Amino acid sequence: MRALLSRIYRIALSKEAVALFRLICADKEGRERLAEIYNRNGVERGVQAVANWLREYQADVPSFDVNRSARMILAALVAEPLRRAAIGLETPWNDTDEEVTARVGEYVDFYAPILFKELGTAP
């Protein structure tokens, strides 16, 4: 889970991804042309990757909640730094590997007891 979330963090918060997000938010023509592609190839691919991981490792989540759980994990991990980057307060694409590992670790440590009640440690 940590490796997957680290990869998603790096992709979703890359300089190019943040620039595309800014364009979609600010430009009507850009939004009309790019929003669906951005959502399908970025957000939804990430949700599916996390949902598949949860299914594979048999998270303690009803099958109908796996996508919702994946979406909530990614929203918590990516949404705030993306918002801050979009308004120019952060540059997450400059985060060191140690900073990404620490940030991802915080989220995994928070969600693991909820998703894996029988495990004593985070996956």
C-alpha positions as MATLAB code, in Angstrom:
seq = 'MRALLSRIYRIALSKEAVALFRLICADKEGRERLAEIYNRNGVERGVQAVANWLREYQADVPSFDVNRSARMILAALVAEPLRRAAIGLETPWNDTDEEVTARVGEYVDFYAPILFKELGTAP';
ca = [
       0.000    0.000    0.000;
       2.796    2.418    0.873;
       4.520    1.932   -2.478;
       1.272    2.330   -4.416;
       0.263    5.475   -2.539;
       3.747    6.947   -2.918;
       3.558    6.429   -6.675;
       0.086    7.975   -6.874;
       1.252   10.913   -4.736;
       4.212   11.545   -7.048;
       2.058   11.378  -10.194;
      -0.960   13.328   -8.891;
       1.218   16.048   -7.401;
       3.795   16.332  -10.149;
       4.450   19.783  -11.547;
       2.665   18.829  -14.783;
      -0.387   17.385  -13.007;
      -0.764   20.470  -10.826;
      -0.427   22.727  -13.883;
      -3.117   20.719  -15.678;
      -5.378   20.919  -12.615;
      -4.891   24.706  -12.513;
      -5.760   24.955  -16.210;
      -8.905   22.877  -15.799;
     -10.018   25.002  -12.849;
      -9.241   28.360  -14.418;
      -9.960   28.018  -18.099;
     -13.434   27.185  -19.440;
     -12.093   25.887  -22.758;
      -9.459   23.808  -20.976;
     -12.072   22.416  -18.615;
     -14.373   21.442  -21.459;
     -11.568   19.658  -23.293;
      -9.547   18.172  -20.459;
     -11.637   17.623  -17.315;
     -13.048   14.241  -18.333;
      -9.654   13.000  -19.530;
      -7.966   14.225  -16.328;
     -10.619   12.545  -14.195;
     -10.634    9.269  -16.118;
      -6.880    8.860  -16.527;
      -5.838   10.359  -13.206;
      -8.360   10.254  -10.418;
     -10.300    7.166  -11.472;
      -7.184    5.138  -12.333;
      -5.826    5.903   -8.873;
      -9.110    4.939   -7.228;
      -9.186    1.658   -9.140;
      -5.563    0.872   -8.247;
      -6.195    1.416   -4.528;
      -9.528   -0.453   -4.673;
      -7.825   -3.400   -6.371;
      -5.132   -3.389   -3.695;
      -7.790   -3.408   -0.958;
      -9.569   -6.326   -2.626;
      -6.344   -8.276   -3.141;
      -5.259   -7.878    0.460;
      -8.768   -8.532    1.737;
      -9.361   -5.326    3.588;
     -12.160   -5.491    6.124;
     -14.428   -3.423    3.880;
     -17.695   -4.634    2.339;
     -17.218   -5.068   -1.398;
     -19.645   -2.254   -2.167;
     -17.495    0.132   -0.069;
     -14.094   -0.638   -1.587;
     -14.252    2.104   -4.218;
     -15.567    4.604   -1.675;
     -12.792    3.679    0.754;
     -10.179    4.022   -1.984;
     -11.604    7.404   -2.974;
     -11.496    8.615    0.649;
      -7.888    7.490    1.107;
      -6.798    9.315   -2.041;
      -8.819   12.400   -1.177;
      -7.100   12.586    2.203;
      -3.650   12.010    0.734;
      -3.828   14.143   -2.412;
      -6.616   16.741   -2.154;
      -5.097   19.077    0.437;
      -1.606   19.252   -1.081;
      -3.182   19.633   -4.548;
      -5.346   22.502   -3.345;
      -2.366   24.179   -1.688;
      -0.234   23.648   -4.796;
      -2.973   24.977   -7.084;
      -3.081   28.252   -5.170;
       0.700   28.468   -4.946;
       1.272   27.634   -1.267;
       3.114   24.328   -1.757;
       5.341   22.640   -4.298;
       4.722   18.944   -3.608;
       6.649   17.988   -6.739;
       9.745   19.105   -4.847;
       9.078   16.822   -1.872;
      12.003   14.556   -1.075;
      11.548   10.803   -1.027;
      11.725   10.985    2.774;
       8.937   13.591    2.882;
       6.708   11.510    0.597;
       7.420    8.374    2.635;
       6.541   10.201    5.857;
       3.331   11.682    4.442;
       2.187    8.381    2.975;
       3.133    6.606    6.189;
       0.876    8.914    8.204;
      -2.104    8.041    6.043;
      -1.425    4.311    5.957;
      -0.943    4.241    9.719;
      -4.244    6.080   10.148;
      -6.303    3.947    7.740;
      -4.768    0.503    8.355;
      -6.500   -0.152   11.704;
      -9.808    0.794   10.121;
      -9.348   -1.321    7.001;
      -7.488   -4.273    8.502;
      -8.947   -4.904   11.940;
      -7.153   -8.220   12.316;
      -3.705   -6.805   11.568;
      -1.527   -5.336   14.257;
       0.662   -3.377   11.836;
       0.044   -1.351    8.726;
       0.588   -3.106    5.388;
];
